[in-house]
């Protein structure tokens, strides 16, 4: 099991031909550094493919996911260059569900 303490989305798309070194370079450019036990997620322009880079403290893991139908609901640049997700939001995202209304984001604080 790979330990992941924080999950981050990059709002700019990544070329899905990118390997671990290219994805790691993008993580450093967008997030400043690849921190141990953090996952960094990227999508392509069509948002039907995702790559996740995880730094486990020793090396990096690079995983890919492709949706056969539909697309991932992704953050836009309006949210800034990076967005943090909690576990519930992550689980919704990988299923292609609208994660922005799950977990803490669904809290109503103004009536």
C-alpha positions, 0 to 999 in steps of 0.5 A: 500500500502506498501512503498518501497524505495529501492529494493535489490537482494541477489545473493545466493539462498534461500531455499523456505521453509524459513519463515519470521524469516529465510529470515530476518536472511538471510537479516541481514547476507547479507545486514547487516540490514533490513532497513525500506521501503526496499525490499529484494529479494531471489530466489531458485537454479532453479530461478523459485521461488522468495521470497521478504521480506519487512520491513515496519518500524513496522514489516516484510512482506514476499511474494512469487512468482512462475513462471509456465514456465521459470525462473527469470533472476537473478544476479550472484555472479560476481555482488557481494553478493547484487544488487540494482534495480530501479523500471523499473528493478523490474517490468521486473524481476517479469515478468521474463524478462532480467532486466539487460538491462532496465532503467539506465542499458540500457544507452550507455555512450561509443561510 
